[in-house]
Amino acid sequence: LMGMILAAVAMEMIVTSLRNLFPGLSH
């Protein structure tokens, strides 16, 4: 369960950083 939580947090951080790098990206 902890691994899933860490993976979710990691993906959230990656998506946030990608949005910061590419402001034009929006889901």
C-alpha distance matrix in Angstrom:
0.0 3.8 5.4 5.2 6.4 8.8 9.9 10.8 12.6 14.3 15.5 16.8 18.6 20.1 21.3 22.8 24.6 25.8 27.2 28.9 30.4 31.5 32.5 33.9 30.4 29.3 27.0
3.8 0.0 3.8 5.4 5.1 6.2 8.5 9.9 10.6 12.2 14.2 15.3 16.5 18.3 19.9 21.1 22.5 24.2 25.7 27.0 28.5 30.0 31.1 32.8 29.6 28.7 26.9
5.4 3.8 0.0 3.8 5.4 5.1 6.0 8.5 9.8 10.3 12.1 14.1 15.2 16.2 18.1 19.8 20.9 22.2 24.1 25.5 26.6 28.0 29.5 31.0 27.7 27.2 25.4
5.2 5.4 3.8 0.0 3.8 5.5 5.0 6.1 8.6 9.7 10.5 12.2 14.2 15.2 16.3 18.2 19.9 20.8 22.4 24.3 25.5 26.5 27.7 28.9 25.5 24.6 22.5
6.4 5.1 5.4 3.8 0.0 3.8 5.4 5.1 6.2 8.6 9.9 10.5 12.4 14.2 15.4 16.5 18.4 19.9 21.1 22.6 24.3 25.5 26.4 28.0 24.8 23.7 21.9
8.8 6.2 5.1 5.5 3.8 0.0 3.8 5.4 5.1 6.0 8.6 9.8 10.5 12.2 14.2 15.3 16.4 18.2 19.9 21.0 22.4 24.0 25.3 27.1 24.0 23.5 22.2
9.9 8.5 6.0 5.0 5.4 3.8 0.0 3.8 5.4 5.0 6.1 8.5 9.8 10.4 12.2 14.1 15.2 16.3 18.2 19.8 20.8 22.1 23.6 25.0 21.7 21.3 19.8
10.8 9.9 8.5 6.1 5.1 5.4 3.8 0.0 3.8 5.4 5.2 6.1 8.7 9.8 10.5 12.2 14.2 15.2 16.4 18.3 19.9 20.8 21.7 23.1 19.8 18.9 17.1
12.6 10.6 9.8 8.6 6.2 5.1 5.4 3.8 0.0 3.8 5.5 5.0 6.2 8.6 9.9 10.5 12.3 14.2 15.3 16.5 18.3 19.8 20.6 22.6 19.6 19.0 17.9
14.3 12.2 10.3 9.7 8.6 6.0 5.0 5.4 3.8 0.0 3.8 5.4 5.1 6.2 8.6 9.9 10.6 12.2 14.2 15.3 16.4 18.1 19.6 21.5 18.6 18.6 17.9
15.5 14.2 12.1 10.5 9.9 8.6 6.1 5.2 5.5 3.8 0.0 3.8 5.4 5.0 6.1 8.5 9.8 10.3 12.1 14.1 15.1 16.0 17.5 18.9 15.7 15.5 14.5
16.8 15.3 14.1 12.2 10.5 9.8 8.5 6.1 5.0 5.4 3.8 0.0 3.8 5.4 5.2 6.1 8.6 9.9 10.6 12.3 14.2 15.2 15.9 17.6 14.7 14.0 13.2
18.6 16.5 15.2 14.2 12.4 10.5 9.8 8.7 6.2 5.1 5.4 3.8 0.0 3.8 5.5 5.1 6.1 8.5 9.8 10.5 12.2 14.1 15.1 17.5 15.0 15.1 15.2
20.1 18.3 16.2 15.2 14.2 12.2 10.4 9.8 8.6 6.2 5.0 5.4 3.8 0.0 3.8 5.4 5.1 6.1 8.6 9.8 10.4 12.0 13.8 15.7 13.1 13.9 14.0
21.3 19.9 18.1 16.3 15.4 14.2 12.2 10.5 9.9 8.6 6.1 5.2 5.5 3.8 0.0 3.8 5.5 5.0 6.1 8.6 9.8 10.2 11.4 13.0 10.0 10.2 10.3
22.8 21.1 19.8 18.2 16.5 15.3 14.1 12.2 10.5 9.9 8.5 6.1 5.1 5.4 3.8 0.0 3.8 5.4 5.1 6.2 8.7 9.8 10.2 12.7 10.5 10.7 11.6
24.6 22.5 20.9 19.9 18.4 16.4 15.2 14.2 12.3 10.6 9.8 8.6 6.1 5.1 5.5 3.8 0.0 3.8 5.4 5.0 6.2 8.5 10.0 12.8 11.1 12.5 14.0
25.8 24.2 22.2 20.8 19.9 18.2 16.3 15.2 14.2 12.2 10.3 9.9 8.5 6.1 5.0 5.4 3.8 0.0 3.8 5.3 5.0 5.9 8.2 10.1 8.1 10.1 11.7
27.2 25.7 24.1 22.4 21.1 19.9 18.2 16.4 15.3 14.2 12.1 10.6 9.8 8.6 6.1 5.1 5.4 3.8 0.0 3.8 5.5 5.1 5.4 7.7 6.0 7.4 9.7
28.9 27.0 25.5 24.3 22.6 21.0 19.8 18.3 16.5 15.3 14.1 12.3 10.5 9.8 8.6 6.2 5.0 5.3 3.8 0.0 3.8 5.6 5.8 9.2 9.0 10.7 13.4
30.4 28.5 26.6 25.5 24.3 22.4 20.8 19.9 18.3 16.4 15.1 14.2 12.2 10.4 9.8 8.7 6.2 5.0 5.5 3.8 0.0 3.8 6.2 9.0 9.0 11.8 14.5
31.5 30.0 28.0 26.5 25.5 24.0 22.1 20.8 19.8 18.1 16.0 15.2 14.1 12.0 10.2 9.8 8.5 5.9 5.1 5.6 3.8 0.0 3.8 5.4 5.7 9.0 12.0
32.5 31.1 29.5 27.7 26.4 25.3 23.6 21.7 20.6 19.6 17.5 15.9 15.1 13.8 11.4 10.2 10.0 8.2 5.4 5.8 6.2 3.8 0.0 3.8 5.4 7.6 11.2
33.9 32.8 31.0 28.9 28.0 27.1 25.0 23.1 22.6 21.5 18.9 17.6 17.5 15.7 13.0 12.7 12.8 10.1 7.7 9.2 9.0 5.4 3.8 0.0 3.8 6.4 10.0
30.4 29.6 27.7 25.5 24.8 24.0 21.7 19.8 19.6 18.6 15.7 14.7 15.0 13.1 10.0 10.5 11.1 8.1 6.0 9.0 9.0 5.7 5.4 3.8 0.0 3.8 6.8
29.3 28.7 27.2 24.6 23.7 23.5 21.3 18.9 19.0 18.6 15.5 14.0 15.1 13.9 10.2 10.7 12.5 10.1 7.4 10.7 11.8 9.0 7.6 6.4 3.8 0.0 3.8
27.0 26.9 25.4 22.5 21.9 22.2 19.8 17.1 17.9 17.9 14.5 13.2 15.2 14.0 10.3 11.6 14.0 11.7 9.7 13.4 14.5 12.0 11.2 10.0 6.8 3.8 0.0
